[in-house]
Amino acid sequence: MEQKHKSIPQLLSRVTLSMVLTSSLILNNGYALATDVQTDTTADSQPSASERRKTTTAKAVTRAEKTDKVESQATTETSIYDFEYKLSDNDDVIITKYTGSDTEVIIPEDFNGYAVTEIANGAFRSSAVTSVTLPSSVEKIENYAFYSCRNLATVNFNDGLKEIGTEAFAYCYALKSVSIPESCKKIGEEAFYYDNALETLDLGKGVETIGGSAFRYCSKLSALVIPDSVTAMGGYVFDGCSSLADITIGKGITDLPAGAFGSNTALISITLPDNIKTLGNYAFGSCRNLTEIHWSANLTMIGNYAFEYNYALKEVSVPDTVTKLGTDAFRNCTALESLHLGKSLETEFVNIITGDTALKTITV
């Protein structure tokens, strides 16, 4: 301790015995220094050398005790030293790697006054974290940021987040619930891919784009509301969500992408709102228990294989608004007995139905 403070006696040669150690500490290179030092340059007030030594020793001990206390308190929380980071061109903090051992992580809003705005590519990849809380300062979660965090059960997003990158939370097998803040505009491709424990999903009211396969194989997800703010979704976005029985499609979507709800084996009935104009290839392929389709009044196109392997579908009436019906749209619908084709079809009646079928009547 004397070695660390060997310069203090020199400093004290011009200070009075009335020096006051306040409760305010400045940490400098790991040592606590007192503030509010009162000065007096009169010779009569100068303490003796022995008094100065005693005063210095007493203050050094007090500082060391306070420093130890501050450091011991810091170790109970995730601190700056649990992260590797860099500064952006705007002098914002980008966390590049989590190096701590705590499994419950609260990411700070700033490091020494610099706002934490981004979690970098792979920053927490394959870590053992179980819970993460993100501050409102974080605007972007980069690709693979929490990829394969297999014990991650809870993620607390805060308003301020704008984008979730590709596979950011893919293969997080313990994640049960996700609530996207309204500030988030974009969810990247395969962002929550194969999160097979995910049971509840709140997409908020601000998301505009959901990337392909973003929630593919989230096999325990049972209900879904796509908000009106969503205007674009990538292919196979909810494919393989085998427990998904309740789907509400918002008013912002006009084109359902390829494989959007494929292999949703719990789905019995689907309502396509009037804003839907096209169904992509395989849109509802292998929905093996689907029995009822409520069509959009403005539907114009049904893609290839759109309803293939729908084993429970018995009756289909293609709306008059549909002008194009894709190849094998109802392939291997083995229970299908009745098919009505709308009067506006411009495509030839070729390979609309192949494979096993119970078809008895076709009307136009």
Solvent accessible surface area in square Angstrom, and as a share of the most:
residue,aa,sasa,rsa
1,M,103,0.46
2,E,142,0.64
3,Q,130,0.58
4,K,110,0.47
5,H,12,0.05
6,K,136,0.58
7,S,69,0.45
8,I,13,0.07
9,P,52,0.33
10,Q,138,0.61
11,L,124,0.62
12,L,4,0.02
13,S,50,0.32
14,R,185,0.68
15,V,12,0.07
16,T,16,0.09
17,L,107,0.53
18,S,58,0.38
19,M,23,0.10
20,V,71,0.41
21,L,47,0.23
22,T,31,0.18
23,S,109,0.70
24,S,66,0.43
25,L,49,0.24
26,I,100,0.51
27,L,98,0.49
28,N,76,0.39
29,N,134,0.69
30,G,37,0.36
31,Y,73,0.28
32,A,1,0.01
33,L,71,0.35
34,A,20,0.16
35,T,32,0.18
36,D,97,0.50
37,V,60,0.35
38,Q,101,0.45
39,T,104,0.60
40,D,50,0.26
41,T,124,0.72
42,T,77,0.45
43,A,87,0.68
44,D,148,0.76
45,S,41,0.26
46,Q,64,0.28
47,P,12,0.08
48,S,55,0.36
49,A,49,0.38
50,S,52,0.33
51,E,78,0.35
52,R,64,0.23
53,R,146,0.53
54,K,149,0.63
55,T,34,0.20
56,T,11,0.07
57,T,74,0.43
58,A,61,0.47
59,K,28,0.12
60,A,8,0.06
61,V,74,0.43
62,T,44,0.25
63,R,12,0.04
64,A,16,0.12
65,E,107,0.48
66,K,73,0.31
67,T,10,0.06
68,D,88,0.46
69,K,130,0.55
70,V,51,0.29
71,E,83,0.37
72,S,63,0.41
73,Q,104,0.46
74,A,50,0.39
75,T,110,0.64
76,T,107,0.62
77,E,123,0.55
78,T,21,0.12
79,S,35,0.22
80,I,43,0.22
81,Y,190,0.72
82,D,30,0.16
83,F,11,0.04
84,E,89,0.40
85,Y,88,0.34
86,K,112,0.48
87,L,81,0.40
88,S,30,0.20
89,D,151,0.78
90,N,122,0.63
91,D,81,0.42
92,D,38,0.19
93,V,0,0.00
94,I,19,0.10
95,I,0,0.00
96,T,42,0.25
97,K,107,0.45
98,Y,20,0.08
99,T,68,0.40
100,G,21,0.21
101,S,106,0.69
102,D,61,0.31
103,T,59,0.35
104,E,124,0.55
105,V,2,0.01
106,I,119,0.60
107,I,3,0.02
108,P,36,0.23
109,E,95,0.43
110,D,65,0.34
111,F,6,0.02
112,N,130,0.67
113,G,67,0.64
114,Y,99,0.38
115,A,39,0.30
116,V,0,0.00
117,T,24,0.14
118,E,36,0.16
119,I,0,0.00
120,A,14,0.11
121,N,88,0.45
122,G,22,0.21
123,A,3,0.03
124,F,2,0.01
125,R,121,0.44
126,S,74,0.48
127,S,29,0.19
128,A,62,0.48
129,V,1,0.01
130,T,46,0.27
131,S,25,0.16
132,V,0,0.00
133,T,37,0.21
134,L,3,0.02
135,P,15,0.10
136,S,56,0.36
137,S,20,0.13
138,V,2,0.01
139,E,72,0.32
140,K,64,0.27
141,I,0,0.00
142,E,38,0.17
143,N,50,0.26
144,Y,62,0.24
145,A,0,0.00
146,F,0,0.00
147,Y,41,0.16
148,S,14,0.09
149,C,0,0.00
150,R,136,0.50
151,N,82,0.42
152,L,0,0.00
153,A,42,0.32
154,T,58,0.34
155,V,12,0.07
156,N,66,0.34
157,F,23,0.10
158,N,59,0.30
159,D,92,0.48
160,G,21,0.21
161,L,4,0.02
162,K,109,0.46
163,E,47,0.21
164,I,0,0.00
165,G,4,0.04
166,T,40,0.23
167,E,27,0.12
168,A,0,0.00
169,F,0,0.00
170,A,0,0.00
171,Y,55,0.21
172,C,0,0.00
173,Y,71,0.27
174,A,29,0.23
175,L,0,0.00
176,K,116,0.49
177,S,59,0.38
178,V,3,0.02
179,S,66,0.42
180,I,4,0.02
181,P,19,0.12
182,E,98,0.44
183,S,27,0.18
184,C,0,0.00
185,K,91,0.39
186,K,92,0.39
187,I,0,0.00
188,G,5,0.05
189,E,102,0.46
190,E,53,0.24
191,A,0,0.00
192,F,0,0.00
193,Y,35,0.13
194,Y,85,0.32
195,D,0,0.00
196,N,50,0.26
197,A,16,0.12
198,L,0,0.00
199,E,79,0.36
200,T,79,0.46
201,L,21,0.11
202,D,78,0.40
203,L,3,0.01
204,G,15,0.14
205,K,153,0.65
206,G,7,0.07
207,V,0,0.00
208,E,80,0.36
209,T,50,0.29
210,I,0,0.00
211,G,11,0.11
212,G,14,0.14
213,S,11,0.07
214,A,0,0.00
215,F,0,0.00
216,R,58,0.21
217,Y,71,0.27
218,C,0,0.00
219,S,38,0.24
220,K,110,0.47
221,L,0,0.00
222,S,57,0.37
223,A,48,0.38
224,L,3,0.01
225,V,96,0.55
226,I,1,0.01
227,P,14,0.09
228,D,84,0.44
229,S,32,0.21
230,V,0,0.00
231,T,86,0.50
232,A,49,0.38
233,M,18,0.08
234,G,23,0.22
235,G,27,0.26
236,Y,68,0.26
237,V,0,0.00
238,F,0,0.00
239,D,11,0.06
240,G,8,0.08
241,C,0,0.00
242,S,44,0.29
243,S,43,0.28
244,L,0,0.00
245,A,53,0.41
246,D,83,0.43
247,I,17,0.09
248,T,70,0.41
249,I,10,0.05
250,G,5,0.05
251,K,153,0.65
252,G,20,0.20
253,I,1,0.01
254,T,55,0.32
255,D,75,0.39
256,L,2,0.01
257,P,21,0.13
258,A,34,0.27
259,G,1,0.01
260,A,0,0.00
261,F,0,0.00
262,G,3,0.03
263,S,40,0.26
264,N,0,0.00
265,T,46,0.27
266,A,33,0.26
267,L,0,0.00
268,I,102,0.52
269,S,45,0.29
270,I,2,0.01
271,T,79,0.46
272,L,3,0.02
273,P,31,0.19
274,D,81,0.42
275,N,32,0.17
276,I,0,0.00
277,K,102,0.43
278,T,29,0.17
279,L,0,0.00
280,G,14,0.13
281,N,59,0.30
282,Y,76,0.29
283,A,0,0.00
284,F,0,0.00
285,G,6,0.06
286,S,22,0.14
287,C,0,0.00
288,R,114,0.42
289,N,74,0.38
290,L,0,0.00
291,T,67,0.39
292,E,82,0.37
293,I,24,0.12
294,H,82,0.37
295,W,53,0.19
296,S,1,0.01
297,A,61,0.47
298,N,72,0.37
299,L,0,0.00
300,T,54,0.31
301,M,53,0.24
302,I,0,0.00
303,G,3,0.03
304,N,50,0.26
305,Y,49,0.19
306,A,0,0.00
307,F,0,0.00
308,E,14,0.06
309,Y,63,0.24
310,N,0,0.00
311,Y,80,0.31
312,A,27,0.21
313,L,0,0.00
314,K,124,0.53
315,E,124,0.55
316,V,4,0.02
317,S,57,0.37
318,V,1,0.00
319,P,26,0.17
320,D,64,0.33
321,T,57,0.33
322,V,0,0.00
323,T,44,0.25
324,K,105,0.45
325,L,7,0.03
326,G,4,0.04
327,T,57,0.33
328,D,14,0.07
329,A,0,0.00
330,F,0,0.00
331,R,66,0.24
332,N,28,0.14
333,C,0,0.00
334,T,53,0.31
335,A,25,0.20
336,L,0,0.00
337,E,68,0.31
338,S,38,0.25
339,L,1,0.01
340,H,61,0.27
341,L,7,0.03
342,G,1,0.01
343,K,162,0.69
344,S,42,0.27
345,L,39,0.19
346,E,142,0.64
347,T,51,0.30
348,E,138,0.62
349,F,110,0.46
350,V,86,0.50
351,N,81,0.42
352,I,4,0.02
353,I,31,0.16
354,T,46,0.26
355,G,50,0.48
356,D,101,0.52
357,T,57,0.33
358,A,42,0.32
359,L,47,0.23
360,K,153,0.65
361,T,73,0.42
362,I,72,0.37
363,T,73,0.42
364,V,129,0.74
